[in-house]
Amino acid sequence: MSRAEVRAQLNTFLTTPPVANVNQVLTSFPKQINFQVGSTSGQQTRAAAVIFIANEIESRIALGGASSGKKRIDYTVILQVFTHSMHRKSEDAMDDFDVIIDDIKNRLRSDHRFGDDNGQLVWQGAEPEISVDYGEPSTSDRGATETWASIQFQVTQIITA
């Protein structure tokens, strides 16, 4: 079990099927986000999400005595969401941003194993809470409204140790 496998599982979960207007889900921070990637003609608001594992805590649960047990690994995942909207009205850009964030949270709530049916990689995700921080919207030189959010949650693995 590894951080890379957790990121890959979450990437697959968030892209199959894709969350509306989230054009790309990245497993590491790019040098620059190209909001054209994955966009469709006429799409006013586009988003890129970056999966970042901020920390992990590992603890042992002694089930069965001193010689056998389980390890619990809790990863703190921060899903950084960056949006770029070409709506003329900032209110329309904010409406799209709100829908994107709500749709991502709904996806996270929809399956607490993030598509890992047997729970070998993800025993539990986005539990016991989802926490979101929001950035202040800004307007780029080209007139686009850009906003970001940081969606934080735990992913828990249980492994035999």
C-alpha positions as CSV (number, residue, x, y, z in Angstrom):
1,M,0.0,0.0,0.0
2,S,1.4,3.4,-0.9
3,R,0.6,7.1,-1.2
4,A,0.8,6.7,-5.0
5,E,-1.9,4.0,-5.0
6,V,-4.2,6.2,-2.8
7,R,-3.8,9.1,-5.3
8,A,-4.4,6.8,-8.3
9,Q,-7.5,5.3,-6.7
10,L,-8.9,8.8,-5.9
11,N,-8.0,10.0,-9.4
12,T,-9.9,7.1,-11.0
13,F,-12.9,7.7,-8.6
14,L,-13.1,11.4,-9.5
15,T,-12.7,10.9,-13.3
16,T,-14.9,7.8,-13.9
17,P,-17.4,9.3,-14.7
18,P,-16.0,12.8,-14.6
19,V,-17.4,15.5,-12.3
20,A,-19.1,18.1,-14.5
21,N,-16.8,21.0,-15.4
22,V,-13.8,19.4,-13.8
23,N,-11.7,19.0,-16.9
24,Q,-8.7,17.4,-15.3
25,V,-7.7,15.7,-12.1
26,L,-4.0,15.7,-11.5
27,T,-2.0,13.5,-9.0
28,S,0.7,16.1,-8.5
29,F,1.0,19.9,-8.8
30,P,1.7,21.0,-12.4
31,K,4.1,23.8,-13.2
32,Q,1.2,25.5,-14.8
33,I,-2.5,24.7,-15.2
34,N,-3.7,24.8,-18.8
35,F,-7.5,25.2,-18.5
36,Q,-7.9,24.3,-22.2
37,V,-7.0,20.7,-21.4
38,G,-10.1,18.6,-21.5
39,S,-12.4,21.5,-22.2
40,T,-15.3,21.5,-24.6
41,S,-16.3,24.1,-27.1
42,G,-18.3,26.9,-25.4
43,Q,-17.6,25.7,-21.9
44,Q,-17.6,28.9,-19.8
45,T,-16.2,27.5,-16.6
46,R,-13.4,25.0,-16.3
47,A,-11.7,23.4,-13.3
48,A,-8.6,21.5,-12.5
49,A,-8.3,19.5,-9.3
50,V,-5.0,18.4,-7.8
51,I,-4.7,15.5,-5.3
52,F,-2.3,16.4,-2.5
53,I,-1.5,14.1,0.4
54,A,-0.5,16.5,3.2
55,N,0.4,14.0,5.9
56,E,-0.2,10.5,7.2
57,I,-0.4,8.8,10.5
58,E,0.1,5.1,11.1
59,S,-1.0,3.2,14.2
60,R,-1.1,-0.5,15.1
61,I,-4.2,-2.2,16.4
62,A,-3.3,-5.5,18.2
63,L,-6.1,-7.7,17.1
64,G,-5.2,-11.3,18.0
65,G,-2.4,-10.5,20.5
66,A,1.1,-9.4,20.3
67,S,2.2,-11.4,17.2
68,S,-0.6,-10.4,14.8
69,G,-2.5,-7.3,14.2
70,K,-3.6,-4.6,11.8
71,K,-2.1,-1.2,10.9
72,R,-4.3,1.8,10.4
73,I,-2.9,4.4,8.1
74,D,-4.8,7.7,7.9
75,Y,-3.9,10.0,5.0
76,T,-4.9,13.7,5.1
77,V,-5.9,14.5,1.5
78,I,-6.3,18.0,0.2
79,L,-8.0,18.3,-3.1
80,Q,-7.0,21.7,-4.5
81,V,-9.7,22.9,-7.0
82,F,-8.8,25.7,-9.3
83,T,-11.5,27.3,-11.5
84,H,-11.3,29.6,-14.5
85,S,-14.5,31.1,-15.7
86,M,-15.1,33.3,-18.8
87,H,-18.7,34.4,-17.7
88,R,-19.1,38.1,-18.1
89,K,-20.9,38.4,-14.8
90,S,-18.9,37.4,-11.7
91,E,-22.1,36.1,-10.1
92,D,-22.4,33.5,-12.9
93,A,-18.8,32.4,-12.3
94,M,-19.5,32.0,-8.6
95,D,-22.7,30.0,-9.3
96,D,-20.6,27.6,-11.5
97,F,-17.9,27.4,-8.8
98,D,-20.5,26.5,-6.1
99,V,-21.9,23.7,-8.3
100,I,-18.4,22.3,-9.0
101,I,-17.6,22.2,-5.3
102,D,-21.0,20.7,-4.4
103,D,-20.6,18.1,-7.1
104,I,-17.1,17.1,-5.9
105,K,-18.4,16.8,-2.3
106,N,-21.4,14.7,-3.5
107,R,-19.0,12.4,-5.3
108,L,-16.9,12.0,-2.2
109,R,-20.0,11.2,-0.2
110,S,-21.3,8.7,-2.8
111,D,-18.9,5.9,-2.0
112,H,-16.7,5.9,1.1
113,R,-14.4,3.3,-0.4
114,F,-13.8,5.5,-3.5
115,G,-14.6,2.6,-5.9
116,D,-12.4,0.1,-4.1
117,D,-15.1,-2.6,-3.6
118,N,-13.1,-4.9,-1.4
119,G,-11.5,-2.1,0.8
120,Q,-8.0,-3.3,0.2
121,L,-6.7,0.1,-0.7
122,V,-9.4,2.5,0.7
123,W,-11.1,1.2,3.8
124,Q,-12.8,4.5,4.4
125,G,-12.6,7.9,2.7
126,A,-14.0,11.3,3.4
127,E,-15.0,10.2,6.9
128,P,-15.6,11.5,9.5
129,E,-15.7,14.9,7.9
130,I,-15.0,17.0,4.8
131,S,-13.6,20.4,5.4
132,V,-13.4,23.2,2.8
133,D,-11.5,26.4,2.6
134,Y,-12.2,28.9,-0.1
135,G,-10.0,31.5,-1.8
136,E,-11.1,34.9,-2.7
137,P,-12.1,35.3,-6.4
138,S,-9.9,37.4,-8.6
139,T,-10.1,38.7,-12.2
140,S,-7.3,37.9,-14.6
141,D,-5.8,40.3,-17.2
142,R,-8.0,38.6,-19.8
143,G,-11.2,39.1,-17.8
144,A,-11.6,35.5,-16.4
145,T,-12.8,35.0,-12.9
146,E,-10.5,32.6,-11.0
147,T,-11.4,31.0,-7.7
148,W,-9.9,28.1,-5.7
149,A,-11.0,25.8,-2.9
150,S,-9.2,23.4,-0.7
151,I,-11.3,20.3,0.1
152,Q,-9.7,18.3,2.9
153,F,-10.6,14.8,4.1
154,Q,-9.2,11.6,5.5
155,V,-8.5,8.4,3.6
156,T,-8.0,5.4,5.9
157,Q,-6.3,2.1,5.0
158,I,-6.3,-1.0,7.2
159,I,-3.5,-3.4,6.4
160,T,-2.3,-6.6,8.1
161,A,1.0,-6.0,9.9
